[in-house]
Amino acid sequence: MPIPHDLLGELTQRPRGRCRRISSNEQPNWNDGNMDMTRLGPGEEFELPVLEGPGCITHIWFTSHAGGVGELNALSMRIYWDGRDEPGVEVPVGDFFACGNKPVVVESLPVQVSPSGSLTCYWRMPFNRSARIVIRNDNMDRATGLYWQVDWVRLSEPLPEDTGYFHARYRQEYPAVMGRDYLLAEIEGAGQYVGTIMSVTMAQDGWFGEGDDFFYIDGEEVPSLQGTGSEDYFNDAWGFRQRTSAWFGQPWWTGWDAGDWGVCYRWHVLDPVGFEKSLRVTIEHKGNRPDAAEAWYIERPDFLSSIALWYQIGEPRKLCGHLPGWPERNVPWVQCHLLRTLTVAQVTGGATLVPQVTGLFGGRPLLFWPNTAKDGTLAVPFSVAKGGRHALRLSALSAPDYGTFDVEVDGGPLVTDRSFRSRQHEVIDLRLGVQDLTAGEHTLMFRCKGADGDTQYLGVEALNLLALPDEVNREVKTDNEAHFVRGAVGSAVFAYKMAYGKLPESLEMLIEAGVLDERYLKDENMQPLEAGLEGDAFVVRSAGADGWEKTFQGLDARR
């Protein structure tokens, strides 16, 4: 009986070449040194030793101090196959490993990330003549260190002519362009599409992911692969939540409000999408308002970026544009580093502000307030260059001796009774909500809410501001929104019948019973709803110009 042809079965076969490795191992003290790091100054580029083919990269491992300060994407990676001028791989490092700027657990088959920032890749990357890997620190303000290993196999025979070469290319739209689907990939030639990594930062409250994915194969005008929603494409349902798995997941997912963000991946390893002439992959950027009855399935201006991964036979005839610089490829958050306010911030309660460093090699400078007064306050100034709606987030620290605080901007409360106490030191990313801020000076205030005499320390790193595009709405509602109005009434009728054994006689009875909100006395366009018993049914009619009628018998509206 033949040995099964699978991952484990392959281990029984004779090796097909000589295993090799290049790494940042300290030289010449390779057996008696531990400074196994390549230093990359601001804007500095480093070329790894060129791999001479034929061969195949089987494993890439990185870790960098950039992960400890939330700047993994400041590193870019380019891989050039067989001496070509155009890189087949051109990506930000953090996004390529499906975690973005901040390390987070990724447990997939081809890509894995540890919470401390170990980045591992097992994509197979064959080449005939050579493989040249270039890493660049695109951050012009900060140096970093990179530890690296690349394992590869030197093959004894040239690759077959129909071997697919690995490609990965980045795109972004900040914000997504209204009136057209977001482009994930546009490829000419023959090959197989094997993966998508997509990052989104919400430009307004509400769910972003009602957009369908479309694969246009070999010049199709109507895509032969049509999806049913963004979360469906990434193999989830009813929204996203933080999780990872072998073939798909969302390593980061912070929520559905403006300024929240997430990263999701989908590997087409078990279901590659083949093409002979061309492939165009797009996804709609459609979603809803927080209240689906207010606007549902509308085009949204969220901040989107992505990496497409595929294997291509021969040299590509067309590739999406080149990687933007580090400032341009960052979602345009403005960081107000609070340690810069040390000499101008105002405190009450007697404690004096001091600088503090934390994290790996002191990579996170903090404004530290060793407060013990239960009514102590810390007022920190910050400025806004251009007025308008902004999402606000606070980067801070939690620790065993930290306190509980209200957080305000210009005297208006944003967060109340927020504890910064934890069993161990942890970096936190705190959503402060959306504020309409004028251009000019403002004040961020922390008010202590803890017990007198207890330590109520606070360590804050930065206030982050994201200027938001104009909100999108649907002024005149359609059947999309009417569906949710009818659903709310139907659920209330079902609950009422379960509780009282009969149908209600009016919408007001549902409101009095506490199962329906007063908002649903009106339809999707705020026109009055007429309702009452007709025979053995509860009938609801919209009085709008495009009015509708719905009959309920108290059945389970969820089915």
C-alpha positions, 0 to 999 in steps of 0.5 A: 500500500503506498504511503499517503501523499500528504504533509506527513507522508512527504516526510518519508520521501528522500530529500529533494535538495540540500537544506540551507539557512541565512540568518542574523547570527553574529559573525564571526562569533557564530558559536560564541556570540549573542548579538544576533541582530541587524540594526536598521537606522531611520530610512536604512535598507538591508539586503540579505545574502542573495540565494542562488538557485534553483531553490525554494524558500521554506521558512522565514522568521523575523522579530523586531523592536518595531513590534514593541512600539506598535510600528511593525509596518514601518518595516517593508519587505521586497523579494526579487525573483531571478534577477527581475527589476520588479519585486514579486513581494512588496509589503509592509512586514506587519500586514504580511504576517496578518497582524498589522502594526501590533503583534497579536496571536496568529495561529494559521498554517502558513503564517504564525505570530506570537503575542511577543512579536515572533513572526513566522512564515511557511509559504513556499517560495520557489525560484530558478536563478536567485532570490533577493530579499530586501528589508527597509526601515521606512520610519525616518524618526526611529531606528530598530533592530531586526532578528531574522532567519530564512530557511531554503532548499538548494535544488539539484534540478531546475524548476519545471517551466510551469512552476508558480512563483509566490507574489504578494502586493499591497493596496490601500484607500484612505478612505475607500473611494465612493462609487466603486468597489475596493480593488484587492488584486488585478493580475495578468497572466496565469496562476492561482490566487491563494490569500487575502489580508485586509485591514479596516479602520471604521470611519463612522459607527456601525458594521462595515462588512456587508460588502460582497467579494467578486472574482473576475476570472480571465476577463469576465464582465460578470464575476463567476465567484460572487460572495454574500458579505465581507465576514462571509468571505473571511469565513465568519458570520454575523459580524467579526470577533477576535479569533484565528484558525488554520485558514482564516481569522481576525487576529485583531478586532476592536469593535464597530465604532468610528476609530475601531479597527481590525485585521482579517485573513483568508488563505485559499490553500484548500480552494485556490482560485485558478486563472489562465489570462487574468484575475481581478478581485474586488470587494464592496465597502458597504455596511450600515449605521449603528441602528440598521433601521436608520441606514442599512447596506450603504457605501461607507468611507472606511479606511481600507488596506490589503495584501493579495497573495498568489502564485504566478507562472512566468513574470507578471505583465501587470502589478498594482502600484508600489508600496507607499512610504511609511507615513502615507501607508499609516491610517492618518492618526495624529499622535499627541505624545503626552510626555511632551506636555510634562512641563505644561500639564497641570496637576492637583493633589500634590504629586509631581509628574515624571517621565517613565520608560517601559516595555522592551529596552524602554521602548515606550516613554510615558507621562507618569503621575504618582497620584495618591489623592482621591480628588486629584486631577491631571490636565494635559493640553493638546492641539488640533490642526483642522476642525471637524469630527475626530475619533479619539483613542488613548494609549496608556498603561495598566498596572497593579498600583494604578487607579480609577479615573474619569476622562474628559475633553474640554470639560465634557466626559468621555469615559467614566470610572475607568480602572487602569488597575491590572494584575500585571503591566499591560499596554491598553488602547482605550476608545474615547469616542468621537468628538467634534473638535475645533481647530486650536487648543484643547484639554484632556483631563483625568479625574481620580475616582479612587479611595483616599490614601490608596495608590492611584497612579496613572501612566499615559503614552499618547492621545491619538486623533483620527480626522473622519470623513463626512458621515454617509447616510441614506436620507430616504429609507428603502425596503432595506430599512423597512425590513428592520422596522418590520423585524422589530415589530414582529419580535415584539408581537411574538414576545407579547403572545408568549407572555400573555397568550394572545395577540396585542390590539395595538402598537401602544400595547407592545410599548406598554408591555416593554417589548417595543420602543416608541420609535416603532410607532413610525416606519422607516421614514418616520411616517405613522404606522397603523396597526390593529387586530384583523381576524386572527392576525395583527396587521401593520401598515405604513402610511408612507408614499411607498407604504407596505403592509405586514401581517403577524400571527405571533410566530417566532420572528427570528425564523 
